[in-house]
Amino acid sequence: MTKKNIASTSRLSEQEITEYILDRFKDVKQGKIKDLVSFQAMNKYMIMAHSQIELKILGNIVASYKKTSLSDIMSEYEKHLKIALEKQPTTKSHYNVIMHIFGHFSKNFSQTEKEQFFKLFYRFREGEITIGEILSEINQIIFRFNNTYLANQTYFLLYSDQQTRNLFHILSQMNLEKI
């Protein structure tokens, strides 16, 4: 079994991901508006990968909490969350999410790190590596820069492949080759 096959067999299915998100939302429905705000923040990139349109609608629903009853908000949110999760993420939608994520730490990258990142990005876009593999690379960067907002994103929890090498391993190998 090749590395790519191993990665794909250990990856969660879209149905499992959807069930996980909807299960978490069941708990939120029993809570307060702050629980919904937290849920929205933690699932932003997950929802974005499924539907940018629904992400915007969900954000507007959450923002309307002062004008609408909590039960109506929860009901409307659940309806649009299900609509969003019905759409399957595409390479293009993952690409868009990764570019948004890259914006969180690109200012802190050296030129070499940016070049390495975009090489990985290209390999993902061309189908040479999986979404799980590129996210496992980004996971290392998130912890390096201590970005708790990104670290709390379910997108990484549900799509990352923790068994792959990371960007810093590649860079250290490059530095050793120069010596």
GUDORO-545295 format. One line per field, with one value per residue (C-alpha): x, y negated, z negated. Coordinates in nm, 3 decimals. Each point is the difference from the previous one (the first is absolute). Last residue first. Layout:
N
east <- [X ...]
north <- [Y ...]
up <- [Z ...]
// end
This chain:
179
east <- [2.658 -0.267 -0.161 -0.043 -0.187 -0.236 -0.068 -0.081 -0.242 -0.175 -0.034 -0.134 -0.266 -0.134 0.014 -0.322 -0.167 -0.229 -0.226 -0.218 -0.365 -0.217 0.209 0.140 -0.342 -0.125 0.182 0.137 0.364 -0.095 -0.121 0.280 0.273 0.314 0.232 0.175 -0.326 -0.174 0.305 -0.005 -0.369 0.074 0.199 -0.274 -0.241 0.200 -0.007 -0.366 -0.101 0.177 0.327 0.075 -0.347 0.124 -0.146 0.167 0.340 -0.042 -0.071 0.302 0.216 -0.176 0.093 0.361 0.026 -0.158 0.241 0.297 -0.121 -0.025 -0.347 -0.145 -0.212 -0.144 -0.148 -0.374 -0.014 0.094 -0.330 -0.197 0.210 -0.064 -0.375 0.006 0.199 -0.244 -0.283 0.190 0.090 -0.369 -0.200 -0.327 -0.318 -0.244 0.198 -0.111 -0.369 0.024 0.156 -0.271 -0.283 0.189 0.056 -0.368 -0.107 0.264 -0.089 -0.370 0.063 0.222 -0.268 0.087 0.120 0.293 0.123 0.016 0.380 -0.033 -0.238 0.227 0.296 -0.209 -0.095 0.367 0.104 -0.290 0.142 0.354 -0.118 0.171 0.357 -0.137 -0.195 0.317 0.185 -0.249 -0.061 0.168 -0.134 -0.357 0.005 0.134 -0.277 -0.257 0.122 -0.008 -0.364 -0.092 -0.016 -0.227 0.047 0.378 -0.008 -0.187 0.255 0.281 -0.196 -0.056 0.375 0.086 -0.272 0.126 0.357 -0.111 -0.198 0.298 0.203 0.275 0.350 0.188 -0.065 0.107 0.328 0.089 -0.083 0.218 0.289 -0.026 -0.147]
north <- [-2.217 -0.088 0.346 -0.052 -0.326 0.170 0.278 -0.265 -0.160 0.331 0.077 -0.350 0.053 0.312 0.371 0.199 0.208 -0.268 -0.012 -0.303 -0.004 0.026 -0.169 -0.255 -0.115 0.016 -0.330 -0.045 -0.013 -0.274 -0.233 0.114 -0.123 0.088 -0.088 0.337 0.169 -0.130 0.081 0.365 0.022 -0.146 0.309 0.228 -0.208 0.069 0.375 0.018 -0.196 0.266 -0.021 0.026 -0.124 -0.298 -0.246 0.190 -0.001 -0.372 -0.070 0.201 -0.205 -0.312 0.088 0.068 -0.339 -0.174 0.177 -0.108 -0.361 0.003 0.036 -0.225 -0.209 0.325 0.099 -0.064 -0.056 0.364 0.097 -0.199 0.157 0.344 -0.063 -0.103 0.309 0.216 -0.155 0.061 0.359 0.052 0.020 0.193 -0.199 0.156 -0.162 -0.348 0.094 0.170 -0.313 -0.208 0.190 0.018 -0.376 -0.068 0.220 -0.137 -0.359 0.067 0.159 -0.294 -0.253 -0.256 -0.361 0.014 0.334 -0.127 0.040 0.378 0.009 -0.231 0.230 0.298 -0.179 -0.081 0.360 0.114 -0.191 0.118 0.360 0.328 -0.118 -0.317 0.214 0.174 -0.331 -0.169 0.300 -0.125 -0.355 0.114 0.235 -0.277 -0.239 0.278 0.062 -0.375 0.000 0.239 0.376 0.291 -0.062 0.004 0.363 0.105 -0.204 0.231 0.295 -0.194 -0.057 0.365 0.129 -0.223 0.121 0.363 -0.056 -0.171 0.311 -0.018 0.067 0.312 0.182 -0.302 -0.042 0.368 -0.012 -0.309 0.167 0.302 0.336]
up <- [-0.430 0.259 -0.029 -0.374 0.060 0.246 -0.252 -0.261 0.242 0.072 -0.370 -0.054 0.265 -0.168 0.062 0.019 -0.271 -0.142 0.303 -0.046 0.117 -0.312 -0.266 0.242 0.119 -0.359 -0.056 -0.351 0.111 0.247 -0.274 -0.232 0.233 -0.195 0.290 -0.008 -0.090 0.309 0.211 -0.106 0.084 0.345 0.095 -0.132 0.206 0.318 -0.063 -0.092 0.310 0.201 0.191 0.373 0.094 0.205 -0.252 -0.282 0.173 0.071 -0.368 -0.102 0.235 -0.130 -0.356 0.095 0.173 -0.298 -0.236 0.211 0.004 -0.379 -0.142 -0.271 0.238 0.143 -0.337 0.003 0.376 0.055 -0.162 0.258 0.279 -0.151 0.002 0.368 0.098 -0.198 0.207 0.327 -0.093 -0.062 -0.320 0.031 -0.045 -0.246 -0.282 0.101 0.023 -0.341 -0.151 0.166 -0.173 -0.330 0.001 0.070 -0.290 -0.235 0.088 -0.043 -0.342 -0.101 0.085 0.266 0.006 -0.245 0.138 0.358 0.018 -0.030 0.297 0.199 -0.060 0.108 0.323 0.070 -0.064 0.220 0.297 -0.069 0.017 -0.098 -0.053 -0.162 -0.249 -0.115 0.003 -0.232 -0.226 -0.317 0.044 0.068 -0.298 -0.223 0.113 -0.049 -0.354 -0.071 0.116 -0.279 -0.027 0.092 0.372 -0.055 -0.116 0.315 0.200 -0.108 0.143 0.323 0.034 -0.069 0.232 0.282 -0.051 -0.006 0.322 0.163 -0.077 -0.259 0.125 -0.111 0.329 0.208 -0.182 0.035 0.370 0.052 -0.183 0.223 -0.102]
// end
